[in-house]
Amino acid sequence: MQLILDDYGLSIEKKESMFIIKLGETERTISPVKITAIHIYKTVLVSTAALLMAAENDIPVLIYDSYYKPCIRVWNSNFTSTGEVRVLQPMFCQSKGGMWWAKHLIALKIEGQLHNLSIFKNRFLSAKTKIEEIEPKIQNILSQAKELPENVNRIDTLMGYEGICSAWYWEALNVILNDAVFIRRIQRNPADPFNACLNYLYGILYGKVEGGLLAYGLDPMVGLMHTEGYSKKSLVYDCIEPFRPWAELLLVEAFRNKTLISTHFEYANDKLTIAKEGRKLLVTNYISFLNQKTLMNGRKITRNDQITAICSQLAQAVKNLDQRKSK
């Protein structure tokens, strides 16, 4: 269970071997055995004993900023993996294997966008002409991206291909969604409900991807494609790319089916925010969506497990760099 804490004045404490969550006169008791992660979105009081119990039970505690991005992670200080992967990771990112992985991640993202467009084309006839116009263009760019030589000097070219495909992709989504819901893709200070929800769901994905990378001994700060900088989790930005289309698919259908409506949003200090009921609806639907099984490499596994699989495969590829050097 993902524990979402997004009420001002809420507190979480430890009593014996249980979490006690209080809000006013309301009190709730939850066993740590039932919790897989704790997500904090508002100002919440958390006792040291509760944090220690979370760490002892390998429950990550993620604290999100006002843009719904996880900015603090509290977890057990005992690494689940040796330092071998982290030692090799910088060299791997500059190797042919690193470039192959960069191409792989971008190809998966573009394939995800094409998958979404094929669904939207059949469900939303107003966008069919636009989608049929851009699909072959995206397919052509995808082919070029896959054929790029595995040379790290071609990273800028690869990112350029991704940018072109994404621009066409968002053009199609703009046709599907009306201007009251979506104007254009905005990462910070979203002015429309779609962008606000997208940032919220991306935030959940950031936390899941970072947790997967850490579990397999990878350093989130050492990336394959995105530029590195102080406090910039470049590898998280790299590895989230294939999974972004999931959030977009869920949201397009939610807005078109009117699952999300105007009452799920509010303005605070001239800033558009998602109301509590809207956040609850998003989290419930997204967690259910991530637990659904879809095909990956010929077998059906949950989307959550697909994130884990990508992180595991990447870590193994990094380890294999040492094996190649020793031969």
C-alpha positions in Angstrom: 0.0 0.0 0.0 1.2 3.5 -0.9 0.5 5.8 2.1 -0.3 9.3 0.9 -0.1 12.1 3.4 -1.5 15.3 1.9 -3.5 17.1 4.7 -2.2 20.1 6.6 -1.9 19.4 10.3 -1.6 15.6 9.9 0.9 13.7 12.1 2.4 10.3 11.9 3.9 8.6 15.0 4.9 5.2 16.2 3.0 3.3 18.9 4.4 -0.1 19.8 4.9 -1.7 16.3 2.3 0.4 14.5 2.1 3.7 12.7 -0.5 6.1 14.2 -1.8 8.7 11.8 -3.7 11.6 13.4 -5.7 14.5 11.9 -7.7 16.4 14.4 -9.9 14.0 16.4 -9.4 11.3 13.8 -6.9 8.5 14.4 -5.8 5.6 12.2 -3.6 2.7 12.9 -1.6 0.9 10.2 0.9 -1.9 10.3 4.2 -1.2 8.5 3.9 -4.7 6.9 1.1 -3.2 4.8 3.0 -0.2 3.6 5.4 -0.1 0.6 6.1 3.7 0.6 5.1 6.9 2.4 4.5 10.0 0.3 4.3 13.4 2.0 2.8 16.3 0.0 1.8 18.8 2.7 3.3 20.1 5.9 3.1 17.0 8.2 4.5 16.2 11.6 6.6 13.0 11.5 8.2 11.6 14.7 11.7 10.3 14.7 10.4 6.9 16.0 8.1 6.7 12.9 11.0 7.4 10.6 13.1 4.8 12.3 10.4 2.2 12.0 10.0 3.0 8.3 13.7 2.5 7.7 13.8 -0.7 9.7 11.0 -2.0 7.4 12.6 -0.8 4.2 9.8 1.7 3.6 11.0 4.8 1.7 9.6 8.1 2.9 9.4 10.7 0.0 8.7 14.4 0.5 7.5 16.3 -2.5 7.9 20.0 -3.4 5.1 22.3 -4.7 5.7 21.0 -8.2 4.9 17.4 -7.1 8.5 16.3 -7.5 10.1 14.2 -4.8 12.9 16.4 -3.3 13.7 14.4 -0.2 14.0 10.6 0.3 14.5 9.0 3.7 15.4 5.3 3.6 17.5 2.7 5.2 21.2 3.6 5.1 22.3 0.0 4.5 22.7 -0.4 0.8 21.0 -3.4 -0.7 23.8 -3.7 -3.3 27.6 -3.6 -3.2 29.5 -0.5 -4.4 30.6 -2.4 -7.6 27.9 -0.9 -9.8 28.6 2.7 -8.7 32.3 2.4 -9.3 31.7 1.2 -12.9 28.8 3.5 -13.7 30.7 6.6 -14.8 32.8 4.5 -17.2 29.7 2.7 -18.5 27.9 6.0 -19.2 30.8 7.0 -21.6 31.0 3.6 -23.3 29.3 2.1 -26.3 27.1 0.1 -23.9 26.0 3.4 -22.3 25.0 4.8 -25.7 23.1 1.6 -26.5 21.1 2.1 -23.3 20.5 5.7 -24.1 19.1 4.7 -27.5 17.1 1.9 -25.9 15.4 4.2 -23.4 14.5 6.8 -26.0 13.2 4.2 -28.4 11.0 2.8 -25.7 9.6 6.2 -25.0 8.9 6.9 -28.7 7.3 3.5 -29.1 5.1 4.3 -26.1 4.0 7.5 -27.7 3.2 5.7 -30.9 1.2 3.1 -28.9 -0.8 5.9 -27.3 -1.4 7.6 -30.7 -2.7 4.3 -32.1 -5.2 4.1 -29.3 -6.2 7.8 -29.5 -6.7 7.6 -33.3 -9.4 4.9 -32.9 -11.1 6.5 -29.9 -11.1 10.2 -30.8 -12.1 10.7 -34.4 -11.4 14.5 -34.2 -7.7 13.7 -33.9 -7.5 10.9 -36.5 -6.4 13.0 -39.4 -3.7 14.7 -37.4 -2.4 11.5 -35.9 -2.3 9.8 -39.3 -0.3 12.7 -40.6 2.4 12.5 -37.8 2.6 8.7 -37.2 4.9 8.0 -40.2 7.0 11.0 -39.4 7.6 9.7 -35.8 8.2 6.2 -37.2 10.9 7.5 -39.5 12.6 9.4 -36.7 12.5 6.3 -34.5 14.2 4.3 -37.2 17.0 6.9 -37.5 17.4 6.9 -33.7 17.8 3.2 -33.6 20.4 3.3 -36.4 22.6 5.9 -34.7 26.2 4.7 -34.1 26.9 3.8 -30.5 29.1 6.8 -29.9 28.5 9.1 -26.9 29.3 12.1 -29.2 25.9 11.4 -30.8 23.9 12.0 -27.6 22.8 15.5 -28.7 21.5 14.0 -32.0 19.6 11.4 -30.1 18.0 13.9 -27.7 17.2 16.0 -30.8 15.3 13.1 -32.3 13.4 12.7 -29.1 12.5 16.4 -29.0 11.1 16.3 -32.6 8.9 13.3 -31.8 7.6 14.8 -28.6 6.7 18.0 -30.3 4.6 16.1 -32.9 3.1 14.0 -30.2 2.0 17.0 -28.1 0.5 18.5 -31.2 -1.8 15.5 -31.5 -2.7 15.7 -27.8 -3.5 19.4 -28.3 -6.1 18.4 -30.9 -7.7 15.8 -28.5 -7.9 18.0 -25.5 -9.7 21.4 -25.5 -8.0 24.6 -24.4 -9.8 24.7 -21.1 -8.0 21.5 -20.1 -4.6 21.7 -22.0 -2.9 24.5 -23.8 0.7 23.3 -24.2 3.2 21.3 -22.2 4.4 23.3 -19.2 6.7 21.8 -16.5 6.5 24.5 -13.9 3.6 26.6 -12.7 1.1 24.8 -14.8 -1.7 27.0 -16.1 -4.1 24.2 -17.0 -5.5 21.0 -15.3 -3.8 18.6 -17.6 -0.3 19.9 -16.9 -1.0 20.0 -13.2 -2.1 16.3 -13.2 0.8 15.3 -15.5 3.3 16.8 -13.1 1.7 15.0 -10.2 1.8 11.6 -11.9 5.4 12.2 -13.1 6.3 12.9 -9.5 5.0 9.5 -8.5 7.1 8.0 -11.3 10.2 9.9 -10.3 10.0 8.3 -6.9 9.4 4.8 -8.2 12.3 5.0 -10.7 14.7 6.5 -8.2 13.8 3.7 -5.7 14.4 1.1 -8.4 17.8 2.5 -9.3 18.9 2.7 -5.6 17.8 -0.9 -5.0 20.1 -2.2 -7.7 23.1 0.0 -6.6 22.9 2.6 -9.3 23.8 6.3 -8.6 20.8 8.4 -9.6 23.1 11.4 -10.1 25.3 9.8 -12.9 23.3 9.8 -16.1 23.4 8.6 -19.7 21.8 11.4 -21.5 20.6 14.3 -19.3 23.2 16.7 -18.2 24.7 16.3 -14.7 24.7 19.1 -12.2 24.5 19.8 -8.5 21.6 17.9 -7.0 20.4 16.8 -10.4 19.3 13.2 -10.6 20.3 12.7 -14.2 19.8 8.9 -14.4 16.3 9.2 -12.9 15.4 11.6 -15.8 16.9 9.2 -18.2 15.1 6.1 -16.9 11.7 7.7 -16.5 11.5 8.4 -20.2 10.0 5.1 -21.3 7.3 5.4 -18.6 6.0 8.9 -19.3 3.5 7.8 -21.9 1.7 5.8 -19.2 0.8 8.9 -17.4 -0.3 10.6 -20.6 -2.5 7.7 -21.7 -4.3 7.6 -18.3 -4.8 11.4 -18.2 -6.1 11.8 -21.8 -8.7 9.2 -21.2 -9.6 10.6 -17.7 -10.2 14.1 -19.1 -12.0 13.0 -22.2 -14.2 10.6 -20.2 -14.8 13.4 -17.7 -13.5 11.3 -14.8 -11.5 14.5 -13.9 -13.7 17.6 -13.9 -13.4 21.3 -12.9 -14.3 20.6 -9.2 -11.2 18.5 -8.9 -9.1 21.7 -9.2 -8.8 25.0 -7.3 -6.8 28.2 -7.2 -4.6 29.2 -4.3 -2.6 32.5 -4.4 -3.4 32.6 -8.2 -1.8 29.2 -8.7 -3.7 26.3 -10.1 -3.6 23.2 -7.8 -5.3 19.8 -7.6 -7.9 19.6 -4.9 -7.8 16.9 -2.3 -10.5 14.8 -4.1 -8.7 15.2 -7.4 -5.4 14.0 -5.9 -7.2 11.0 -4.3 -8.7 10.1 -7.6 -5.4 10.4 -9.4 -3.5 8.3 -7.0 -6.1 5.6 -6.8 -6.4 5.3 -10.6 -2.7 5.5 -11.2 -1.7 2.9 -8.6 -4.4 0.6 -10.2 -3.0 1.4 -13.6 0.6 0.6 -12.6 -0.5 -2.8 -11.2 -2.1 -3.8 -14.5 -0.1 -6.4 -16.5 1.0 -5.6 -20.0 3.5 -7.3 -22.4 7.2 -6.7 -21.9 9.7 -8.8 -23.9 7.0 -11.4 -24.7 5.6 -11.9 -21.2 2.9 -10.1 -19.2 4.1 -8.4 -16.0 2.8 -5.4 -14.1 3.9 -1.9 -15.1 5.5 -1.6 -11.6 7.6 -4.7 -12.3 8.5 -3.2 -15.7 10.2 -0.3 -13.9 12.0 -2.7 -11.7 13.1 -4.8 -14.7 14.6 -1.8 -16.5 16.6 -0.8 -13.4 17.8 -4.4 -13.0 18.8 -4.8 -16.6 20.7 -1.5 -16.6 22.6 -2.5 -13.4 23.5 -5.8 -15.0 24.7 -4.1 -18.1 27.0 -1.9 -15.9 28.4 -5.0 -14.2 29.0 -6.6 -17.5 31.4 -3.7 -18.4 33.8 -5.0 -15.7 33.5 -8.6 -17.1 34.4 -7.3 -20.6 37.4 -5.4 -19.3 38.7 -8.5 -17.5 38.7 -10.7 -20.6 
